[in-house]
Amino acid sequence: MLMIIFTLIFPYISTQTCLATPGNIRFTHKTSKLKAGTSFLFQAASSHSGDRIHWSVSNPSLATINKSGKLTAKKVGTVNVTASCGNRKSTTKVTITPKKIIGIDAGHQKKGNSSLEPIGPGASKKKAKVSSGTQGVATRVNEYELNLAIAKKLKSELENRGYAVIMTRTKHNVNISNSQRSKLLNDAGCDIAIRLHADGSTNSKRTGASALYTSTSNPYVKKSVSKKSKTLAKNVLGAYCKKTKIKNNGIVVRDDLTGNNFSKIPTIVLEMGFMSNAKEDRNMQKSSTQKNMVHGIANGIDQYFK
Ligand SMILES: [Zn+2]
């Protein structure tokens, strides 16, 4: 019995005690890069045998580390991982890279721009650079305001989930055409693009959300990209309607949308609901609804990348 207690306690005591003797701690297994959402087991050795290594991380909101040295990356950024025992320690820097890069385009802007641009690369057909969008029939909130409010909240939610986010605009008073918005997201290396919009109709009874994507016969977009856009449309719209209880009006093929046609990455327009319906308009201004809207979209993005 005594022997059992001794063997149980002795290693515990011996590894807990970090004597202030000269020596060092060195990493035997480490990485300088880790993708958000993944883990890596750090290992370190002490020149003083029997030392138990204590693990810590400089910014626990970005990554956590357990007693065994397993680092789990959560958000994009840089952290320092420290292995220590008493006054002996060693630190190494780890850059947390994004799971994926998400482009968000908050549709419209303070003032529409009616000058024309081609609807796709090389297209002879032209459309206004940016239309002015709709307005809440009950709240009088402009569509460009709702779109940006959701875009900002979505950015924060996606970053919390380990994605990097590129926004086409972060304020209302800009002048960026739809083709420029797509080029901006293409050039930034985004993996997908979500274009946020809300609907308006002369029929005030119409409600619900839809997702617009390009067809496989679209002359401006690669077939493989359009196929992925369709999957993205299904995932995001499905998760959005499930979370918000907003009616699902389905995914819709559209080959006349400049922003989709100039995109080289899977892209959808999410029509979040009808601002021309008083009840839906008011609903989309509630902070509790907006939270669900954002979580729903993020859930759909998670599903798409699974
Ligand atoms: Zn719109």
Residues whose N, C-alpha, C, O or C-beta is under 5 A from the ligand:
A	BS01	ZN	G107 G133 H197 A198
